[in-house]
Amino acid sequence: MAKEAVESRAISVRLACEALFISQNCYRYQPKLSGENAEIADWLVRLTYNQKNWGFGLCFLFLRNVKGFRWNHKRVYRIYRELELNLRIKPKKRIVREVPESLAVPSSMNETWSMDFMHDSLECGRPYRLFNVIDDYNGEGLGIEIDFSLPSERVIRSLEQIIEWRGKPKVLRCDNGPEYISEALRTWAETFRGAAGKTPFVAAVACSSDGRPLAMRMTPLAGFRSDSIDRWARQHLSSDAEVTSDGLPCFRAIVETCSHWSTDAGGGPLSVEKQEFTWVNTMLGNVKNAIHGTYHAIAGKHLGRYLGALAYRFNRRFEFDRMVERFAYVACRTTPLPRRFAAIAEIHT
């Protein structure tokens, strides 16, 4: 503007500089380093072409420390911006997270259990752990296990002890701790008895001294709990009986009634190879085939009637000639009965 005023209005340089508040040195300044600017631009273009992930900082450090150029960083950065060599700043990737579902509120006991660990230390500084299990329905504490080390085997043992007197929950809620995601706990949960939608029952086979089946009994239960097994044993077993069962914890209640041995039947194909359970597995297979081949579905309240009928036919399998006559006699003399009276007949099959 000062040069335009001097040329067009014919005023002195001093007057033009005073009017625009600039010094005469600034008016007379002539740039002398335009050639160096071209050299700087050439270096920046080559560096960014060969090193595509270099920003301004690495380019300037290379020119200053490696090549020895003493150019000012503000000057180099101005040229860097004019050439539009600045890298694009990548935005952070936002992980789209689904809105977590609200926790379902249990409507009854043994619907959902929660388990977790707590940590503390003794006065001497040695740490210890607490394994807690609560029922989410009423917040009742079902068990607390305390020790210096609580691996997955201890977790399984604690859960089995609680299930023995409390019953089995439908859902176990836990975090992703190493004890909870272990193979041992996963296998235990998958092979645990009494899946949802199934009615638990006890299948017992009485065998002779040479291992041949004599009679069988199948009784529905309220659940695989010690109190249910104890009631069943007191009702159906004599004090001189010798019983062999699998490793389900609730069967330990049989000891109160008679002699009892527990054998781990395991799971999968190997479980049917146990000699102690040959006839039990055979009877269960026959029962499943008979029910699946005759009925589409059986309600839980009617299961005792069908199991009693199958046991009745098996226990009198050597008296077929008398069974037809007996059925006809009973059918003619028996009046229709409510289910609660008909269920009593299962005890005497």
C-alpha positions as CSV (number, residue, x, y, z in Angstrom):
1,M,0.0,0.0,0.0
2,A,2.9,2.4,0.8
3,K,4.4,1.7,-2.7
4,E,1.1,2.3,-4.4
5,A,0.7,5.6,-2.5
6,V,4.2,6.8,-3.5
7,E,3.7,5.9,-7.2
8,S,0.1,7.2,-7.7
9,R,-0.1,10.2,-5.4
10,A,3.5,11.4,-5.7
11,I,4.2,11.6,-2.0
12,S,7.5,11.0,-0.3
13,V,8.5,7.6,1.1
14,R,8.8,9.1,4.6
15,L,5.3,10.5,4.5
16,A,3.8,7.3,3.2
17,C,5.5,5.2,5.9
18,E,4.5,7.5,8.7
19,A,0.9,7.5,7.4
20,L,0.7,3.6,7.3
21,F,2.8,3.2,10.5
22,I,5.6,1.1,9.0
23,S,9.4,1.6,8.9
24,Q,11.3,2.7,5.9
25,N,13.4,-0.5,6.2
26,C,10.3,-2.6,5.8
27,Y,9.4,-0.4,2.7
28,R,12.7,-1.0,1.1
29,Y,13.0,-4.8,2.0
30,Q,13.7,-7.1,-0.9
31,P,13.4,-10.9,-0.4
32,K,16.7,-12.6,-1.1
33,L,16.0,-16.3,-0.1
34,S,13.4,-17.3,-2.7
35,G,15.9,-19.8,-4.1
36,E,16.3,-21.5,-0.7
37,N,12.5,-21.7,-0.4
38,A,12.5,-23.7,-3.7
39,E,15.2,-26.0,-2.2
40,I,13.2,-26.5,1.0
41,A,10.1,-27.3,-1.0
42,D,12.1,-29.8,-3.1
43,W,13.4,-31.6,-0.1
44,L,10.0,-31.7,1.5
45,V,8.3,-33.1,-1.6
46,R,11.0,-35.8,-1.9
47,L,10.9,-36.8,1.7
48,T,7.1,-37.1,1.8
49,Y,7.1,-39.1,-1.4
50,N,9.7,-41.6,-0.1
51,Q,8.4,-41.7,3.5
52,K,4.6,-41.5,3.2
53,N,4.1,-41.9,6.9
54,W,6.4,-39.0,7.9
55,G,4.8,-35.9,9.2
56,F,6.4,-32.4,9.6
57,G,8.2,-33.3,12.7
58,L,10.2,-36.2,11.2
59,C,10.9,-34.2,8.0
60,F,12.3,-31.2,9.9
61,L,14.4,-33.4,12.2
62,F,15.8,-35.2,9.2
63,L,16.7,-31.9,7.4
64,R,18.2,-30.4,10.7
65,N,20.0,-33.4,12.2
66,V,20.9,-35.6,9.3
67,K,21.4,-33.2,6.4
68,G,22.6,-30.3,8.6
69,F,20.4,-27.5,7.2
70,R,19.9,-24.6,9.6
71,W,16.6,-23.5,8.4
72,N,14.1,-22.1,10.9
73,H,11.3,-24.5,11.8
74,K,8.7,-21.8,11.3
75,R,9.9,-21.2,7.8
76,V,10.0,-24.9,6.9
77,Y,6.5,-25.4,8.4
78,R,5.1,-22.4,6.3
79,I,6.4,-24.0,3.1
80,Y,5.2,-27.4,4.3
81,R,1.6,-26.0,4.7
82,E,1.7,-24.2,1.4
83,L,2.5,-27.4,-0.4
84,E,-0.4,-29.1,1.5
85,L,1.8,-32.0,2.6
86,N,0.3,-32.3,6.1
87,L,-1.0,-35.8,6.8
88,R,-4.6,-36.5,7.3
89,I,-5.4,-37.1,11.0
90,K,-7.3,-40.4,11.1
91,P,-10.3,-40.2,13.3
92,K,-10.6,-42.7,16.1
93,K,-12.7,-45.7,15.3
94,R,-15.7,-45.7,17.4
95,I,-16.8,-49.2,18.3
96,V,-20.5,-49.5,18.0
97,R,-21.6,-51.2,21.2
98,E,-25.0,-52.7,21.6
99,V,-27.2,-51.4,24.3
100,P,-26.9,-54.0,27.1
101,E,-30.1,-55.6,28.0
102,S,-31.4,-55.0,31.5
103,L,-31.0,-57.9,33.9
104,A,-34.0,-60.0,34.2
105,V,-35.7,-60.0,37.6
106,P,-36.2,-63.6,38.9
107,S,-39.7,-64.5,39.8
108,S,-38.9,-67.5,42.0
109,M,-36.2,-69.0,44.1
110,N,-33.5,-71.1,42.3
111,E,-34.2,-69.3,39.0
112,T,-30.9,-67.3,38.9
113,W,-27.8,-67.5,41.1
114,S,-24.9,-65.1,41.0
115,M,-21.4,-66.0,42.1
116,D,-18.3,-63.9,42.4
117,F,-15.0,-63.6,44.3
118,M,-13.9,-61.1,46.9
119,H,-10.3,-60.4,48.0
120,D,-8.7,-59.3,51.3
121,S,-5.5,-59.8,53.2
122,L,-4.5,-60.9,56.7
123,E,-2.7,-58.7,59.1
124,C,0.6,-60.4,58.0
125,G,-0.1,-59.3,54.4
126,R,-1.0,-62.7,53.0
127,P,-4.0,-62.4,50.7
128,Y,-7.0,-64.7,50.8
129,R,-10.2,-65.1,48.6
130,L,-13.9,-65.5,49.3
131,F,-16.2,-67.3,46.9
132,N,-19.8,-66.0,47.3
133,V,-23.1,-67.5,45.9
134,I,-26.4,-65.7,46.3
135,D,-29.9,-66.2,45.0
136,D,-30.9,-63.2,42.9
137,Y,-34.6,-63.6,43.8
138,N,-34.3,-62.6,47.5
139,G,-30.6,-61.9,47.9
140,E,-30.1,-64.9,50.1
141,G,-26.5,-65.9,50.6
142,L,-26.3,-69.6,49.8
143,G,-22.6,-70.2,50.5
144,I,-19.3,-68.5,51.3
145,E,-16.0,-70.4,50.6
146,I,-12.8,-69.0,52.1
147,D,-9.3,-70.1,51.3
148,F,-5.9,-68.8,50.1
149,S,-6.6,-70.5,46.7
150,L,-9.9,-71.3,45.1
151,P,-9.4,-73.0,41.7
152,S,-12.3,-74.2,39.5
153,E,-12.4,-77.6,41.3
154,R,-13.2,-75.9,44.6
155,V,-15.9,-73.8,42.8
156,I,-17.5,-77.0,41.5
157,R,-17.3,-78.6,44.9
158,S,-19.0,-75.6,46.6
159,L,-21.7,-75.5,44.0
160,E,-22.4,-79.2,44.4
161,Q,-22.7,-78.8,48.2
162,I,-25.2,-76.0,47.8
163,I,-27.2,-77.9,45.1
164,E,-27.4,-80.9,47.4
165,W,-29.6,-79.1,49.9
166,R,-31.0,-76.2,47.9
167,G,-31.7,-77.6,44.5
168,K,-30.4,-76.8,41.1
169,P,-30.7,-73.3,39.6
170,K,-31.9,-72.6,36.1
171,V,-29.2,-70.0,35.4
172,L,-25.8,-69.3,36.9
173,R,-24.6,-65.7,36.5
174,C,-20.9,-64.9,36.7
175,D,-18.1,-62.8,35.1
176,N,-15.3,-63.9,32.8
177,G,-12.9,-64.8,35.6
178,P,-10.4,-67.7,34.9
179,E,-12.2,-70.0,37.4
180,Y,-15.5,-69.5,35.6
181,I,-14.3,-70.0,32.0
182,S,-12.2,-73.1,32.7
183,E,-12.8,-76.3,30.9
184,A,-13.6,-78.1,34.2
185,L,-16.5,-75.8,35.1
186,R,-17.8,-75.8,31.6
187,T,-17.8,-79.6,31.4
188,W,-19.5,-79.8,34.8
189,A,-22.2,-77.4,33.8
190,E,-22.9,-79.2,30.5
191,T,-23.1,-82.7,32.0
192,F,-25.1,-81.6,35.1
193,R,-28.3,-83.5,35.5
194,G,-31.9,-82.2,35.4
195,A,-32.0,-79.9,32.3
196,A,-34.8,-77.4,31.9
197,G,-38.1,-79.0,30.7
198,K,-37.3,-82.5,32.0
199,T,-38.7,-84.3,34.9
200,P,-36.2,-86.0,37.2
201,F,-36.8,-89.6,38.3
202,V,-34.9,-92.4,39.9
203,A,-34.4,-95.7,38.0
204,A,-33.4,-98.6,40.3
205,V,-32.8,-102.2,39.3
206,A,-32.6,-105.1,41.7
207,C,-30.2,-107.8,40.6
208,S,-29.5,-111.3,41.7
209,S,-26.2,-112.6,43.0
210,D,-25.1,-113.5,39.5
211,G,-26.0,-110.0,38.1
212,R,-29.3,-110.8,36.5
213,P,-32.2,-108.2,36.8
214,L,-35.1,-109.2,39.0
215,A,-37.2,-106.1,39.3
216,M,-37.0,-102.4,38.6
217,R,-38.6,-99.3,40.0
218,M,-38.8,-95.8,38.5
219,T,-40.0,-93.0,40.7
220,P,-40.4,-89.3,39.7
221,L,-38.8,-86.8,42.1
222,A,-39.2,-83.2,42.9
223,G,-35.5,-82.7,42.1
224,F,-32.1,-84.2,42.6
225,R,-31.8,-83.1,46.2
226,S,-30.7,-84.9,49.3
227,D,-34.1,-84.7,51.0
228,S,-35.8,-86.2,48.0
229,I,-33.4,-89.1,47.7
230,D,-33.6,-89.7,51.5
231,R,-37.4,-89.9,51.4
232,W,-37.2,-92.2,48.3
233,A,-34.6,-94.5,50.0
234,R,-36.6,-94.8,53.3
235,Q,-39.7,-95.8,51.3
236,H,-38.3,-98.2,48.8
237,L,-35.0,-99.7,50.2
238,S,-34.5,-102.1,53.0
239,S,-31.8,-101.7,55.6
240,D,-29.9,-104.8,54.4
241,A,-29.8,-103.6,50.7
242,E,-26.5,-102.9,49.0
243,V,-26.8,-99.9,46.6
244,T,-24.4,-98.7,43.9
245,S,-25.1,-95.3,42.4
246,D,-23.3,-92.8,40.2
247,G,-21.4,-89.8,41.6
248,L,-24.4,-87.4,41.9
249,P,-23.9,-85.7,45.3
250,C,-27.6,-86.2,46.3
251,F,-27.2,-90.0,46.4
252,R,-25.0,-89.7,49.5
253,A,-28.3,-89.5,51.5
254,I,-28.8,-93.3,50.9
255,V,-26.1,-94.0,53.5
256,E,-28.7,-93.1,56.2
257,T,-30.8,-96.1,55.0
258,C,-28.5,-98.9,53.8
259,S,-25.0,-99.6,52.5
260,H,-24.1,-97.4,49.6
261,W,-21.2,-97.2,47.1
262,S,-20.7,-94.3,44.7
263,T,-19.1,-94.7,41.3
264,D,-18.3,-91.8,38.9
265,A,-20.2,-92.8,35.8
266,G,-18.7,-89.9,33.8
267,G,-20.3,-88.7,30.6
268,G,-20.5,-89.5,26.9
269,P,-20.1,-93.0,25.3
270,L,-17.8,-94.2,28.1
271,S,-20.5,-93.8,30.7
272,V,-22.5,-96.8,29.3
273,E,-19.5,-99.1,29.6
274,K,-19.6,-99.2,33.4
275,Q,-20.5,-102.8,34.4
276,E,-22.3,-101.6,37.5
277,F,-24.9,-99.7,35.4
278,T,-25.4,-102.2,32.6
279,W,-29.0,-103.1,33.4
280,V,-29.9,-99.6,34.5
281,N,-28.8,-98.2,31.1
282,T,-30.7,-101.1,29.4
283,M,-33.9,-100.3,31.3
284,L,-33.6,-96.6,30.6
285,G,-33.1,-97.3,26.9
286,N,-36.2,-99.5,26.8
287,V,-38.3,-96.9,28.6
288,K,-37.2,-94.1,26.2
289,N,-38.0,-96.3,23.2
290,A,-41.4,-97.3,24.6
291,I,-42.4,-93.8,25.4
292,H,-41.1,-92.2,22.2
293,G,-42.7,-94.9,20.1
294,T,-46.1,-94.5,21.7
295,Y,-46.6,-90.9,22.8
296,H,-45.7,-87.6,21.2
297,A,-45.3,-85.9,24.6
298,I,-46.0,-86.7,28.3
299,A,-46.9,-84.1,30.9
300,G,-44.9,-84.2,34.1
301,K,-48.0,-84.9,36.2
302,H,-48.7,-88.1,34.2
303,L,-45.1,-89.4,34.2
304,G,-45.5,-91.5,37.3
305,R,-48.5,-93.4,35.8
306,Y,-46.6,-94.4,32.7
307,L,-43.4,-95.3,34.5
308,G,-45.4,-97.4,36.9
309,A,-47.1,-99.2,34.1
310,L,-43.7,-100.0,32.4
311,A,-42.3,-101.2,35.7
312,Y,-45.4,-103.3,36.4
313,R,-45.0,-105.1,33.0
314,F,-41.3,-105.7,33.5
315,N,-41.6,-107.0,37.1
316,R,-44.2,-109.5,36.0
317,R,-42.6,-110.4,32.6
318,F,-42.6,-114.1,33.5
319,E,-46.3,-114.1,34.3
320,F,-47.8,-113.0,30.9
321,D,-50.5,-115.7,31.1
322,R,-51.9,-114.3,34.3
323,M,-51.5,-110.6,33.4
324,V,-54.4,-110.4,30.9
325,E,-56.7,-112.1,33.4
326,R,-55.6,-109.8,36.1
327,F,-55.9,-106.6,34.0
328,A,-59.5,-107.6,33.0
329,Y,-60.4,-108.4,36.6
330,V,-59.0,-105.1,37.9
331,A,-60.6,-103.1,35.1
332,C,-64.0,-104.5,35.8
333,R,-63.9,-104.0,39.5
334,T,-62.1,-100.6,39.7
335,T,-64.3,-97.4,39.5
336,P,-62.9,-94.2,38.0
337,L,-60.5,-92.6,40.6
338,P,-59.0,-89.1,40.9
339,R,-55.4,-88.9,39.9
340,R,-54.2,-88.5,43.5
341,F,-55.6,-91.9,44.3
342,A,-54.4,-93.5,41.1
343,A,-50.8,-92.3,41.8
344,I,-50.8,-94.3,45.0
345,A,-50.7,-97.5,42.9
346,E,-47.2,-96.7,41.7
347,I,-45.9,-97.5,45.2
348,H,-47.1,-101.1,45.0
349,T,-45.9,-101.9,41.4
